[in-house]
Amino acid sequence: MKKLIILGAANPNVIRTIDSINSKKNKDIFVECFVDNDKKKIGKKFMKKDVLDTQTFLKTYSKNDCYLFNSIASSTQIRKDITEFYKKKGFQFQSIIHPDIDTNYTKIGSGVFLQENSIVQANVRVSDFVIVSSNSCIAHDSSIGKFTFIGPAVYICGRVEVGESCYIGVGAKILPDVKIGKNSIIAAGSIVNKNIKANSRVIGMPARVF
């Protein structure tokens, strides 16, 4: 059986979600270790698992005996760069979806993290390597681009299109039929009521470019 390696030793909810999957879905996902290049973490334990640096990991494990999950959420660009680094080496990625989340009538990509109490409604498409934090909702007929991060308690209304590598801060609300261009940042608590161009930074109620 392949072992799961988690990239980034920062979010303890990954382990808790996996524990819930194993318990409620009768799965047997085994987390082998974390990989992180923070010198303060290397060689120590995180959630009772060893933390290895990248080079030690690559010397110890191969693409044939493990698969990966990228939990890094501090930067969409760093998350993307690290993912592409391992994909070029042939590693496969696993999605982690809390067992209480109904994903019927949805399309969920690979490497996705759907955290507890989040809601993904019917006809939603969540692309590869998206993170949806706790207590967030993506309403019907919406789509989320690759590598986008959705913070806690975000509400994305119906028929919204969010581009690749966006960062949506805690408590933000995206109103119906809005399109958000790739690489955009929506500040915490903002209310977006009109289309946002790519590479924008917006804040406020209603949200304005800053």
C-alpha positions as CSV (number, residue, x, y, z in Angstrom):
1,M,0.0,0.0,0.0
2,K,1.3,3.4,-0.9
3,K,2.0,5.9,1.9
4,L,0.8,9.5,1.9
5,I,3.4,12.3,2.3
6,I,2.1,15.7,3.2
7,L,4.0,18.7,1.8
8,G,4.0,21.5,4.4
9,A,4.0,21.0,8.1
10,A,1.7,23.8,9.2
11,N,-2.0,22.8,9.1
12,P,-3.0,20.2,11.7
13,N,-6.4,19.9,10.3
14,V,-5.1,17.8,7.4
15,I,-4.4,15.0,9.9
16,R,-7.7,15.5,11.6
17,T,-9.5,15.3,8.3
18,I,-7.7,12.1,7.3
19,D,-8.6,10.6,10.7
20,S,-12.3,11.4,10.0
21,I,-12.0,9.8,6.5
22,N,-10.5,6.7,7.9
23,S,-13.2,6.4,10.6
24,K,-16.3,7.4,8.7
25,K,-15.4,6.0,5.3
26,N,-13.7,2.9,6.5
27,K,-10.5,3.9,4.7
28,D,-6.9,3.2,5.6
29,I,-5.0,6.3,4.6
30,F,-1.6,6.1,6.3
31,V,0.4,9.4,6.6
32,E,4.1,8.6,6.6
33,C,5.6,12.0,7.2
34,F,5.7,15.7,6.4
35,V,8.1,17.5,4.1
36,D,9.0,21.1,4.9
37,N,12.2,23.1,4.3
38,D,11.8,25.3,7.4
39,K,14.9,24.7,9.4
40,K,13.0,25.1,12.7
41,K,10.8,22.1,11.8
42,I,13.2,19.7,10.1
43,G,14.0,16.7,12.2
44,K,11.2,17.3,14.6
45,K,7.6,16.0,14.9
46,F,4.4,17.6,13.7
47,M,1.1,15.9,14.6
48,K,3.3,13.0,15.8
49,K,4.9,12.5,12.3
50,D,8.5,13.2,11.3
51,V,9.3,16.3,9.3
52,L,11.8,15.8,6.5
53,D,13.5,18.3,4.2
54,T,13.1,17.9,0.5
55,Q,16.4,16.3,-0.3
56,T,16.1,13.7,2.5
57,F,12.6,12.9,1.3
58,L,13.7,12.4,-2.3
59,K,16.6,10.2,-1.2
60,T,14.3,8.0,0.9
61,Y,11.1,7.7,-1.1
62,S,10.2,7.3,-4.8
63,K,7.1,8.0,-6.9
64,N,6.3,4.3,-6.8
65,D,5.9,3.8,-3.1
66,C,4.1,7.0,-2.0
67,Y,1.7,9.7,-3.2
68,L,1.6,13.4,-2.1
69,F,-0.8,16.0,-0.7
70,N,0.2,19.6,-0.8
71,S,-1.2,21.5,2.2
72,I,0.8,24.7,1.7
73,A,-1.7,27.7,1.8
74,S,0.5,30.7,2.6
75,S,1.0,31.6,-1.1
76,T,-0.7,30.3,-4.2
77,Q,2.5,30.8,-6.2
78,I,4.6,28.8,-3.8
79,R,1.9,26.1,-3.7
80,K,1.9,25.9,-7.5
81,D,5.8,25.9,-7.8
82,I,6.2,23.1,-5.3
83,T,3.4,21.1,-6.9
84,E,4.9,21.4,-10.4
85,F,8.4,20.5,-9.0
86,Y,7.1,17.1,-7.7
87,K,4.8,16.5,-10.8
88,K,7.9,16.8,-13.0
89,K,9.4,14.0,-11.0
90,G,6.4,11.8,-11.6
91,F,4.7,12.0,-8.2
92,Q,0.9,11.6,-8.0
93,F,-1.3,13.8,-5.8
94,Q,-4.2,12.9,-3.6
95,S,-7.3,14.9,-2.7
96,I,-8.4,15.2,0.9
97,I,-12.1,15.7,1.2
98,H,-13.9,15.7,4.6
99,P,-16.3,12.7,4.7
100,D,-19.3,14.9,5.7
101,I,-19.1,16.9,2.5
102,D,-21.6,16.0,-0.3
103,T,-19.8,16.0,-3.6
104,N,-22.6,14.5,-5.7
105,Y,-23.2,16.3,-8.9
106,T,-19.9,18.1,-8.7
107,K,-16.5,17.8,-10.4
108,I,-13.5,17.7,-8.1
109,G,-10.0,17.8,-9.4
110,S,-6.8,16.2,-8.0
111,G,-4.9,17.5,-5.0
112,V,-8.0,19.3,-3.6
113,F,-8.5,20.0,0.1
114,L,-12.1,20.4,1.2
115,Q,-12.2,21.1,4.9
116,E,-14.8,20.4,7.4
117,N,-18.2,22.2,7.3
118,S,-17.5,23.5,3.8
119,I,-20.3,23.2,1.2
120,V,-20.0,22.5,-2.5
121,Q,-23.3,22.7,-4.2
122,A,-24.6,21.0,-7.4
123,N,-23.0,21.6,-10.7
124,V,-19.8,23.1,-9.1
125,R,-16.4,22.5,-10.6
126,V,-13.4,22.6,-8.3
127,S,-10.2,22.4,-10.3
128,D,-6.9,20.8,-9.3
129,F,-5.1,21.8,-6.1
130,V,-7.8,24.1,-4.8
131,I,-8.1,24.6,-1.0
132,V,-11.6,25.3,0.4
133,S,-11.3,26.2,4.1
134,S,-13.8,25.4,6.9
135,N,-17.3,26.9,6.8
136,S,-17.0,28.2,3.3
137,C,-19.7,27.6,0.6
138,I,-19.4,27.4,-3.2
139,A,-22.9,27.8,-4.6
140,H,-24.4,26.0,-7.6
141,D,-23.0,26.3,-11.1
142,S,-19.8,28.0,-10.0
143,S,-16.2,27.1,-11.0
144,I,-13.0,27.5,-9.2
145,G,-9.6,27.6,-11.1
146,K,-6.5,25.6,-10.3
147,F,-4.4,26.5,-7.2
148,T,-7.0,29.0,-5.8
149,F,-7.2,29.3,-2.0
150,I,-10.6,30.0,-0.4
151,G,-10.3,31.1,3.2
152,P,-12.6,30.3,6.1
153,A,-16.3,31.5,6.0
154,V,-16.2,32.6,2.4
155,Y,-19.5,32.6,0.5
156,I,-19.3,32.3,-3.3
157,C,-22.7,32.7,-4.8
158,G,-24.2,31.0,-7.8
159,R,-22.7,31.1,-11.3
160,V,-19.4,32.6,-10.2
161,E,-16.2,32.0,-12.1
162,V,-13.0,32.3,-10.1
163,G,-9.7,32.1,-12.2
164,E,-6.5,30.2,-11.4
165,S,-4.3,31.1,-8.5
166,C,-6.6,33.5,-6.7
167,Y,-6.6,34.1,-3.0
168,I,-9.9,34.8,-1.3
169,G,-9.6,36.0,2.3
170,V,-11.6,35.0,5.3
171,G,-15.3,36.1,5.3
172,A,-15.3,37.5,1.7
173,K,-18.5,37.2,-0.3
174,I,-18.7,36.9,-4.1
175,L,-22.1,37.9,-5.4
176,P,-23.9,35.9,-8.2
177,D,-22.6,35.9,-11.9
178,V,-19.3,37.6,-11.0
179,K,-16.1,36.6,-12.8
180,I,-12.7,37.0,-11.0
181,G,-9.6,37.0,-13.1
182,K,-6.6,34.8,-12.4
183,N,-4.0,35.7,-9.8
184,S,-6.3,38.1,-8.0
185,I,-6.5,38.7,-4.3
186,I,-9.8,39.4,-2.5
187,A,-9.1,40.9,0.9
188,A,-10.8,39.5,4.0
189,G,-14.4,40.6,4.5
190,S,-14.8,42.1,1.1
191,I,-18.0,42.0,-0.9
192,V,-17.4,41.6,-4.6
193,N,-20.4,42.7,-6.7
194,K,-18.8,43.1,-10.2
195,N,-16.2,41.4,-12.4
196,I,-12.6,41.6,-11.3
197,K,-9.8,41.8,-13.9
198,A,-6.8,39.4,-13.7
199,N,-4.0,40.3,-11.3
200,S,-6.2,42.6,-9.3
201,R,-6.1,43.3,-5.6
202,V,-9.4,44.4,-4.1
203,I,-10.8,45.3,-0.7
204,G,-14.0,46.7,0.8
205,M,-17.8,46.7,0.7
206,P,-18.2,46.9,-2.2
207,A,-14.7,45.7,-3.2
208,R,-12.5,48.2,-5.0
209,V,-9.0,47.9,-6.4
210,F,-6.2,48.9,-4.1
